[in-house]
Amino acid sequence: MQITLRWTPRKNKHRTEDPDLQLRHLLQAARRTPFYSSPHLEPVVSVADFDLTALPSVPLDDYLEDREYFRDACHTADTSSTLLYPLDVMPRTALVMSGFRSGGSVRVFANGWKEAIEKFQPAAIAASVRQLRELAFRVQSGSVTLPLRRDAVIALTRIGEDLLTEEDRDLFWRVFEAPVFQQYLGFHGELLAAECEAHQDLHVKTGNAIFETENTQLLVTCLRNLEYPVLRLGTGLTADLIESLCPCGQRGLRLANVGAFETAPLVMRAAAGD
C-alpha cells in the first residue's frame, strides 16, 4: 500500500515550532536506543530526504510492554505539560490528571475529584474521558456539586486510552451544561491534536506529532518524546487525514472520523532482529 506522509505547510500561522527540526532531534535520540540502533536507522543528513514510511510501524502493545528497548539513556524527558485551553480566554480551570503543571488560571488535581476542587470553584474542567464519566455519575447521584459557572469541559485522551464517544458527549452536555472539547495527548501529556470550536475534527499540533495511516490504522510519530522515542507507533485508532479549510477558519492537517481500529495488530519485530 502506498503511504503518503502529510506535512502541514510551513506558512501555517499556528505552527509554533519547526517539525523538521523536531524530527531531527527525535531521530538522533532514536539512534541511541536498542531498537533503532544502527544499522536499522542510519544517520540522517537531510530530513527533507528522509523516508519515514520506510521504517516498520510499531504495535502499541509491543511499545508499552518493552519501553526500555526504546529508551534513550542519554535523555531525560520533561514529563510535565501545560494545558491548551480551546477558547479565547481561560477561566479558572481544574485539571484532574497527573503529568501536567499548574500555572495561571489552571490548577492541577492529580488525585481525582476531591473536596478541594469544589472549593476552587472552576469554570472549566479538564480530565480523562473515564474520569469525566465517573464525575458525571457522581453529579447525577448528588454526591458532587458543580459551580454555577461552567464554560467548558475538556476530555483528555492519551494514546491507548478511551476515546470520547457520542454517548459521552450527550452525557457531559446534560450533566455539565458546557461545550465539550476533545484533546489527544502523548504519553507525557504533550498535545498531539485538539478539537476546535467547530466541534468537527482534531487539529494536529504539527510541532509535536506526525500522523499517517497504514492499512487504515492511524500511526503517530511523537516528536516530543525524546526519552522513549518511537517512530510510526500504532495508535489503535482509525482516522481520515484532511487538510481542507476548517469551519473555524484554521488551515492545516486534521484528524477526522476518529474511531477504534479493529483489525489484527500489525506485525513488527523484523527491525529488532527477532
Phi, psi and chi 1 to 4 in degrees:
 res  aa     phi    psi   chi1   chi2   chi3   chi4
   1 MET       -  131.4  176.5 -179.7  176.7      -
   2 GLN   -76.3  128.3 -177.9   67.7   31.3      -
   3 ILE  -114.2  130.0  -57.4  172.0      -      -
   4 THR  -104.2  121.9  -59.0      -      -      -
   5 LEU   -83.2  121.4 -178.0   60.5      -      -
   6 ARG  -102.3  128.8  -61.3  166.9 -177.9 -103.9
   7 TRP  -117.7  143.3  -61.5   82.0      -      -
   8 THR   -75.5  135.1  -60.8      -      -      -
   9 PRO   -55.1  145.6  -24.6   33.4      -      -
  10 ARG   -65.6  -20.2  -68.8  178.6  177.1  -85.0
  11 LYS   -78.6   -3.3  -65.8 -173.0  -68.2 -175.8
  12 ASN   -60.2  116.8 -176.5   -5.7      -      -
  13 LYS   -68.4  -16.5   67.0  178.5 -178.9  179.6
  14 HIS   -86.5   -6.1  -61.2  -79.2      -      -
  15 ARG   -75.5  122.2 -176.3 -176.8   63.4   81.9
  16 THR  -100.4  -19.6   58.1      -      -      -
  17 GLU  -141.0  153.2  -55.3 -128.1   12.9      -
  18 ASP   -77.9  115.2 -173.8  -12.7      -      -
  19 PRO   -65.3  -29.7   20.2  -30.6      -      -
  20 ASP   -62.9  -43.1  -73.7   -3.5      -      -
  21 LEU   -66.0  -41.4 -180.0   59.6      -      -
  22 GLN   -64.3  -38.7  -69.6  -57.2  126.0      -
  23 LEU   -64.6  -39.2  178.4   59.0      -      -
  24 ARG   -60.6  -44.6 -178.6 -178.9  -64.6  -82.4
  25 HIS   -61.4  -40.7  -67.5  -33.0      -      -
  26 LEU   -65.2  -42.5 -176.2   72.2      -      -
  27 LEU   -64.3  -38.1  -66.6  172.7      -      -
  28 GLN   -63.7  -40.8  -69.6  171.4  -14.1      -
  29 ALA   -68.3  -40.4      -      -      -      -
  30 ALA   -62.8  -37.3      -      -      -      -
  31 ARG   -65.8  -17.4  -70.2 -168.4   69.2 -109.5
  32 ARG   -91.6    1.5  -67.5 -169.3  -69.0  -95.6
  33 THR   -94.2  155.8   67.8      -      -      -
  34 PRO   -59.4  -36.5  -25.1   34.8      -      -
  35 PHE   -70.6  -43.5 -177.3   80.0      -      -
  36 TYR   -99.8   10.0  -69.5  111.1      -      -
  37 SER   -62.4  152.8   59.8      -      -      -
  38 SER   -53.7  141.3 -176.6      -      -      -
  39 PRO   -94.6   10.6   35.7  -36.2      -      -
  40 HIS   -70.2  -29.1  -57.1  -55.3      -      -
  41 LEU  -136.6   99.9 -176.9   60.0      -      -
  42 GLU   -73.7  157.8  -63.9  -66.1  -18.2      -
  43 PRO   -56.3  139.0  -23.8   32.9      -      -
  44 VAL   -99.3  117.8  175.5      -      -      -
  45 VAL   -82.9  -44.6  176.6      -      -      -
  46 SER  -129.5  118.6  171.1      -      -      -
  47 VAL   -63.8  -33.0  171.9      -      -      -
  48 ALA   -61.4  -31.0      -      -      -      -
  49 ASP   -95.1   -1.3  -62.7  -29.4      -      -
  50 PHE   -78.0  129.3  175.6   66.0      -      -
  51 ASP   -98.0   93.2 -176.7    8.5      -      -
  52 LEU   -60.9  -35.5 -177.8   65.5      -      -
  53 THR   -71.8   -8.7   63.5      -      -      -
  54 ALA   -76.4  -14.9      -      -      -      -
  55 LEU   -83.8  153.6  -63.9  176.1      -      -
  56 PRO   -71.3  146.5   28.9  -36.8      -      -
  57 SER   -75.9  156.7   56.7      -      -      -
  58 VAL  -117.1  116.8  179.0      -      -      -
  59 PRO   -60.8  141.4  -24.2   35.3      -      -
  60 LEU   -58.9  -42.3  179.4   58.0      -      -
  61 ASP   -62.1  -40.0  -72.8  -14.2      -      -
  62 ASP   -62.9  -42.2  -73.8    5.0      -      -
  63 TYR   -64.9  -44.9  178.1   70.9      -      -
  64 LEU   -68.2  -35.6  -65.2  177.6      -      -
  65 GLU   -77.1  -28.9  -69.9  173.8    5.6      -
  66 ASP  -125.0   47.7  -61.2  -45.2      -      -
  67 ARG   -62.3  -32.0  -73.1 -166.1   73.2 -163.3
  68 GLU   -64.3  -23.7  -72.0  -56.1  -52.9      -
  69 TYR   -70.4  -17.4 -155.6   51.3      -      -
  70 PHE  -107.9   11.3  -67.1   85.9      -      -
  71 ARG   -87.8  133.5 -175.9  169.0 -178.1  -95.0
  72 ASP   -95.0  104.5  172.8   14.6      -      -
  73 ALA   -65.7  -15.9      -      -      -      -
  74 CYS   -85.4   -4.7  -62.4      -      -      -
  75 HIS  -124.3  136.5 -169.2   93.4      -      -
  76 THR  -117.4  122.9  -59.4      -      -      -
  77 ALA   -82.0  149.9      -      -      -      -
  78 ASP   -82.9  107.6  178.2    4.4      -      -
  79 THR   -89.8    8.5   57.2      -      -      -
  80 SER  -109.4  137.3   61.4      -      -      -
  81 SER  -122.6  166.7  -61.7      -      -      -
  82 THR  -109.3  151.4   56.1      -      -      -
  83 LEU   -84.6  135.3  177.7   71.0      -      -
  84 LEU   -92.0  119.2  173.0   69.9      -      -
  85 TYR   -85.5  133.9 -169.4   68.7      -      -
  86 PRO   -79.3  -12.8   28.1  -35.1      -      -
  87 LEU  -109.0  176.4  -58.4  175.3      -      -
  88 ASP   -65.8  -45.5  -69.1  -23.5      -      -
  89 VAL  -118.0  123.8  179.3      -      -      -
  90 MET   -82.0  121.4  179.2 -178.7  -72.4      -
  91 PRO   -86.1 -171.1   35.4  -35.0      -      -
  92 ARG   -62.3  120.3 -170.0 -178.1  -59.8 -132.4
  93 THR  -126.5  129.8  -58.5      -      -      -
  94 ALA   -97.9  121.5      -      -      -      -
  95 LEU  -107.4  107.7 -154.0  170.2      -      -
  96 VAL   -99.2   66.6 -166.6      -      -      -
  97 MET  -163.9  142.8  179.9 -178.9  -76.7      -
  98 SER   -77.2  165.9   61.1      -      -      -
  99 GLY    92.6    3.6      -      -      -      -
 100 PHE  -120.7  166.8  -71.9   84.4      -      -
 101 ARG  -121.3  145.6   53.3 -178.4  175.5  -92.8
 102 SER   -74.2  154.7  -60.9      -      -      -
 103 GLY   171.3  141.2      -      -      -      -
 104 GLY    63.6 -123.8      -      -      -      -
 105 SER   -87.3   -2.6  -58.3      -      -      -
 106 VAL   -99.7  131.0  178.6      -      -      -
 107 ARG  -123.5  129.4 -175.1  176.0  -62.2  179.1
 108 VAL   -90.5  130.3  175.2      -      -      -
 109 PHE  -121.6   89.4  -61.0   86.9      -      -
 110 ALA   -73.7  -14.9      -      -      -      -
 111 ASN  -102.0   22.8  -63.2  -40.7      -      -
 112 GLY    91.7 -178.4      -      -      -      -
 113 TRP   -73.9  116.2 -168.9  -86.0      -      -
 114 LYS  -124.4  172.3  -56.8  -66.5 -176.7 -177.6
 115 GLU   -59.3  -30.9 -175.7  178.8  -11.3      -
 116 ALA   -61.4  -31.1      -      -      -      -
 117 ILE   -68.9  -40.7  -60.0 -179.1      -      -
 118 GLU   -63.2  -36.6  -63.5 -177.3   48.9      -
 119 LYS   -69.5  -30.8  -66.2 -179.8  179.5  179.1
 120 PHE   -67.5  -27.2  180.0   57.4      -      -
 121 GLN    56.5   60.6  -70.6  -71.8  -64.6      -
 122 PRO   -74.4  147.0   29.8  -36.5      -      -
 123 ALA   -93.8  -11.9      -      -      -      -
 124 ALA  -137.6  147.7      -      -      -      -
 125 ILE  -127.1  130.9  -58.9  168.5      -      -
 126 ALA  -123.3  125.4      -      -      -      -
 127 ALA  -162.4  171.1      -      -      -      -
 128 SER   -69.1  161.9   70.6      -      -      -
 129 VAL   -58.8  -42.2  174.2      -      -      -
 130 ARG   -64.4  -42.0 -174.2  169.5  -59.7  178.1
 131 GLN   -64.3  -38.8  -71.8  172.9  -42.8      -
 132 LEU   -67.2  -36.8  -70.5  172.4      -      -
 133 ARG   -61.9  -47.0  -71.5  176.6 -170.5  146.3
 134 GLU   -61.9  -41.7  -66.1  173.7   -4.8      -
 135 LEU   -64.4  -42.0  176.7   59.5      -      -
 136 ALA   -59.9  -41.9      -      -      -      -
 137 PHE   -66.7  -35.9  -64.7  143.4      -      -
 138 ARG   -69.6  -36.6  -67.2  178.9   63.9 -175.3
 139 VAL   -65.2  -43.1  171.6      -      -      -
 140 GLN   -63.1  -34.2  -72.9  179.9  -40.2      -
 141 SER   -79.3  -11.7   69.8      -      -      -
 142 GLY    89.4    4.2      -      -      -      -
 143 SER   -82.5  -13.7   62.6      -      -      -
 144 VAL  -130.4  136.7  168.7      -      -      -
 145 THR  -112.9  127.3  -59.0      -      -      -
 146 LEU   -90.7  155.2  -65.5  177.2      -      -
 147 PRO   -62.6  157.5  -18.2   30.1      -      -
 148 LEU   -66.9  -38.8  -67.1  177.6      -      -
 149 ARG   -87.8  125.3  177.8 -174.9  169.3 -173.7
 150 ARG  -138.5  109.6  -65.0 -168.8  -73.4  -84.1
 151 ASP   -93.7  -38.0  -69.4    3.3      -      -
 152 ALA  -162.5  152.4      -      -      -      -
 153 VAL  -121.2  125.5  172.4      -      -      -
 154 ILE  -112.6  113.9  -54.1  168.0      -      -
 155 ALA   -92.2  114.4      -      -      -      -
 156 LEU   -98.7  123.2  -54.5  173.9      -      -
 157 THR  -121.8  110.1  -62.3      -      -      -
 158 ARG   -78.2  160.1  -77.1 -168.0  171.1  105.4
 159 ILE   -53.7  128.0  -64.1  172.3      -      -
 160 GLY    90.5   -5.7      -      -      -      -
 161 GLU   -96.8  176.4  -66.1 -176.8  -10.7      -
 162 ASP   -63.6  137.0  -69.4  -10.1      -      -
 163 LEU   -81.9  156.8  -79.2  175.3      -      -
 164 LEU   -76.2  125.7 -175.9   69.7      -      -
 165 THR  -102.8  168.3   65.6      -      -      -
 166 GLU   -64.4  -34.6  -70.8  -55.7  -44.6      -
 167 GLU   -63.3  -38.7  -69.6   76.7   11.9      -
 168 ASP   -62.8  -44.9  -69.1  -34.6      -      -
 169 ARG   -58.5  -45.3  -74.2 -173.9 -175.3  -85.4
 170 ASP   -62.6  -44.2  -68.1  -19.5      -      -
 171 LEU   -62.1  -48.7  172.6   64.5      -      -
 172 PHE   -65.0  -37.6  -61.2  161.3      -      -
 173 TRP   -65.2  -42.2  173.9 -106.5      -      -
 174 ARG   -66.2  -41.6  -68.8 -163.4  -47.2  -89.0
 175 VAL   -83.6  -48.1  174.2      -      -      -
 176 PHE   -88.6  -21.8  -57.9  126.9      -      -
 177 GLU    54.4   47.9  -62.0  179.2  -34.7      -
 178 ALA  -150.3  151.2      -      -      -      -
 179 PRO   -62.8  145.2   21.1  -31.9      -      -
 180 VAL  -108.5  133.3 -180.0      -      -      -
 181 PHE  -125.5  132.5  -61.8   86.6      -      -
 182 GLN   -98.9  141.1  179.8  157.7   18.8      -
 183 GLN  -129.9  136.8  -65.1 -173.3    1.2      -
 184 TYR  -105.0  126.5 -169.0   50.8      -      -
 185 LEU  -121.1  156.3  -50.1  176.7      -      -
 186 GLY   -81.1 -175.1      -      -      -      -
 187 PHE   -68.4  -24.9  -64.0  104.6      -      -
 188 HIS  -103.6   16.6  -63.1  -50.5      -      -
 189 GLY    86.3    3.2      -      -      -      -
 190 GLU   -68.0  136.4   63.3  -87.0   25.6      -
 191 LEU   -74.1  125.5 -178.0   65.6      -      -
 192 LEU  -104.6  -37.4  -54.1 -179.6      -      -
 193 ALA  -160.7  148.9      -      -      -      -
 194 ALA  -144.9  144.6      -      -      -      -
 195 GLU   -79.1  141.5 -177.5  177.6   -7.9      -
 196 CYS  -103.4 -172.0   66.8      -      -      -
 197 GLU   -67.7  -17.9  -66.4 -179.8   72.4      -
 198 ALA   -73.0  -19.2      -      -      -      -
 199 HIS    55.8   42.2  -63.1  -72.5      -      -
 200 GLN  -115.2  -53.6  -69.9 -171.9    0.3      -
 201 ASP  -132.2 -178.9  -49.7  -46.7      -      -
 202 LEU  -111.1  120.7  -58.4  178.6      -      -
 203 HIS   -76.6  126.7  -68.8  -97.2      -      -
 204 VAL   -75.6  133.8  172.1      -      -      -
 205 LYS   -85.1   95.0 -176.5   73.4  170.1  176.5
 206 THR   -67.3  -21.7   55.5      -      -      -
 207 GLY   -79.2   -8.4      -      -      -      -
 208 ASN  -113.7  -20.9  -70.0   -2.1      -      -
 209 ALA  -155.0  149.9      -      -      -      -
 210 ILE  -117.5  124.9  -61.4  171.3      -      -
 211 PHE  -110.7  146.5  -75.7   97.1      -      -
 212 GLU  -153.9  173.6   53.0  178.6  -55.0      -
 213 THR  -125.0  148.3   58.0      -      -      -
 214 GLU  -144.8  121.3 -179.2 -179.7   73.2      -
 215 ASN    51.9   41.0  -61.6  -32.9      -      -
 216 THR    74.2  -10.0   74.2      -      -      -
 217 GLN   -83.2  140.6 -179.1  176.2 -157.5      -
 218 LEU   -79.8  126.7 -177.9   68.8      -      -
 219 LEU  -110.1  148.7  -53.1 -179.5      -      -
 220 VAL  -134.4  139.9   62.6      -      -      -
 221 THR  -111.0  110.0  -63.3      -      -      -
 222 CYS   -82.9  107.9  -60.5      -      -      -
 223 LEU   -72.8  -19.6  -61.7  174.7      -      -
 224 ARG   -94.8  -11.1  -64.0  -71.7 -179.2  177.5
 225 ASN   -88.5   81.1 -169.0   -5.6      -      -
 226 LEU   -87.9  -17.1  -59.7 -177.3      -      -
 227 GLU   -78.1  -37.9 -175.1  175.9   12.2      -
 228 TYR  -125.5   66.1  -67.3   91.2      -      -
 229 PRO   -67.1  137.9   25.5  -34.8      -      -
 230 VAL  -144.4  134.8   57.6      -      -      -
 231 LEU  -107.6  131.1  -52.8  168.3      -      -
 232 ARG    62.2   54.8  -48.9 -173.0   72.6 -131.8
 233 LEU   -80.4  130.1  176.5   66.8      -      -
 234 GLY   -68.6  131.8      -      -      -      -
 235 THR   -96.2  -13.3   61.8      -      -      -
 236 GLY    77.4   15.9      -      -      -      -
 237 LEU  -125.7  162.1  -57.5  175.2      -      -
 238 THR  -116.9  152.8   61.5      -      -      -
 239 ALA  -166.6  154.1      -      -      -      -
 240 ASP   -94.9  136.3  -63.1  -36.1      -      -
 241 LEU   -98.4  116.0  -56.3  178.2      -      -
 242 ILE  -127.3  154.0   60.7  176.2      -      -
 243 GLU  -131.5   16.1  -63.5 -170.5   46.0      -
 244 SER   -72.3  166.0   58.5      -      -      -
 245 LEU   -65.5  127.6  179.9   65.4      -      -
 246 CYS   -78.1  148.6  178.2      -      -      -
 247 PRO   -56.6  -21.8  -28.2   36.0      -      -
 248 CYS   -76.2  -10.2   74.9      -      -      -
 249 GLY   102.0   -8.4      -      -      -      -
 250 GLN   -84.7  146.7  -66.7 -173.1   54.7      -
 251 ARG  -108.2  166.3  -67.5 -172.2  179.5  -84.8
 252 GLY   122.8  172.3      -      -      -      -
 253 LEU   -68.3  137.8 -175.9   63.8      -      -
 254 ARG  -134.2  153.8  -53.0 -163.0  -52.7  -82.2
 255 LEU   -98.7  121.8  -52.7 -179.1      -      -
 256 ALA  -120.1  153.4      -      -      -      -
 257 ASN    54.6   46.7  -56.1  -44.5      -      -
 258 VAL   -72.1  131.4 -179.3      -      -      -
 259 GLY  -152.1 -178.6      -      -      -      -
 260 ALA   -79.4  140.9      -      -      -      -
 261 PHE   -90.1  119.6  179.2   66.6      -      -
 262 GLU  -109.3   -3.1  -61.9  178.5   -7.5      -
 263 THR   -78.4  162.7  -53.4      -      -      -
 264 ALA   -58.0  145.6      -      -      -      -
 265 PRO   -57.3  150.7  -21.4   31.7      -      -
 266 LEU   -69.3  147.9  -58.9  175.7      -      -
 267 VAL   -89.0  130.9  176.5      -      -      -
 268 MET  -123.6 -126.8 -170.6 -106.7  -63.5      -
 269 ARG    64.5  -19.7  -68.5  -58.5 -172.3 -170.5
 270 ALA   -60.9  -40.9      -      -      -      -
 271 ALA   -69.3  -20.7      -      -      -      -
 272 ALA   -84.1   -7.2      -      -      -      -
 273 GLY    83.7   14.2      -      -      -      -
 274 ASP   -78.0      -  -68.2   -4.5      -      -
